[in-house]
Amino acid sequence: MAPPVPVYSLNDIKSKYKQQLTEPEKYQCHLKSITQHECTFKPDPNRINQPEIICLPFKRIFQRCLIDTKQKIDGKKVISKKWINIEITNNQTNKDLLITHGNIVKEFMNAEQEFKKLMEIESDGSL
């Protein structure tokens, strides 16, 4: 399991990393991307068949930058460099997902709704 990481809003990122985003050459920034898969499952309401697993690929884009960092070494403050990844994924990054996987996206969203309903029914004790 991945360690917990903070989730920042777009405004938080723009504020916290303003210099790196506006002056990328100064921080030796370059773009990196990864593709991850978001998965859900479509439960069988009658619980006869195994749930169907539905996964969608989605891209995440990062700007990797070299920044100064302060550390204490032997009681002295030392400035060193470290690489940071600033996520710059936005609502346009995965727009092609609807074009290339439109039917799967709809099926995924429907499965999420079906799963939510099933969880609500189970929590009410109806099943």
N, C-alpha and C positions, 0 to 999 in steps of 0.2 A: 504494500500500500504506500502511496506517495505521502510524503510529509505534508501537513497542513501549510498552506501558503495564504497570505493576505490577498484579498480581492480588492482592487482599486477601481474607482470609477474613472471615466475618461478625463474628467476635470482634475482628479487627484494626480493622474499620470502627467497631464500637461503642466500642473503646478510643480510637482516634485522633480520632474526631469526636463524642465523648460529649456535649460542650457543645452542639454544633450540633443533634444529634439530640434532646436533652432540652429545649432552650430555642430552638426554631426562630424564634420571634418576635424574640428578641434579635439574631439574625443575618440578619433579613429573608429567611428561607428560604421557598422556594416549590417546589412539585413540578413536574417536567418529565418527559416521557416521549418515547421514540422507539421505533419499530418497526424491527427489523432482520430479516434473513432468514439463516437457517443453511441452507446447501446441502450436499448430498452427491450422489454419483451412483451409479447402479446399473449396474455393468459387465455386459456380455454375456460370460458365461464362455467362449463359443466365439469371441469377438472378431469376430463377423460384423457385428453392428449397433452403432451408436453408443451410448455409455452414456446412460442416462436420467438427467436432472438432476432432483433432488427438493429443493425448498426449503420451509422452514417459517417463517412469520412469528413472531417472538417480541418481546415488549415488554420494555423496560428502563426502570426508573423511577429518577429522580435527585432528590435534594433539592439545590437550588441555593441557596447561602448566601454572604453577604458577610462576609469575615473580615479581621482586621488582619494585615498582613504587614510585616516589617522589611526595609528595603533600605538599601544604602550609596549615597548620592549625594554626590559631591564629598567623600568621606571622612567624611561625617556619616551617622549612623543616622537614617533617616526612616521613620515608621510611615505606611503607606498602606492602602487597602482593596483587596481583590480578590475576585472571585467564584470559588467552587469548586463542583464538582459531586460530590456524594456518592452513589454508587450504592446504592440501597436495594431493588433487585430481590430478591425472595425466591422460595421454591418455590411460593408461592401466586399470584404475579403472572401466571403463564401457565397456570393451571389450566384456563381455558376453552379452551385449545388442544386438549385431548383431546376436548372436547365438539364443537367446531366443525370440527376437522380430524382426528378420531380415526383414520380410515383412512389418511390421509397420514402421521400420526405413526408408525403401525405399519409402513407401507411404508418410511418414512425409516429407522427403527431396523433393519429387515431389510436394507435396502441398505447400511447401515453395517457390519453383520455380514458381508454378502457381500463388500464391499470389503476388509474386514480379512482374510478368508479368501484372497481373490485375492492380496493383498499378501504373505501368508505363503507361498503356493504359489510366487509369483514369486521371493521371497527364497531359497527352497529350491532354485531352479533347475529346478523341475518343469515350468514352462511354457516 
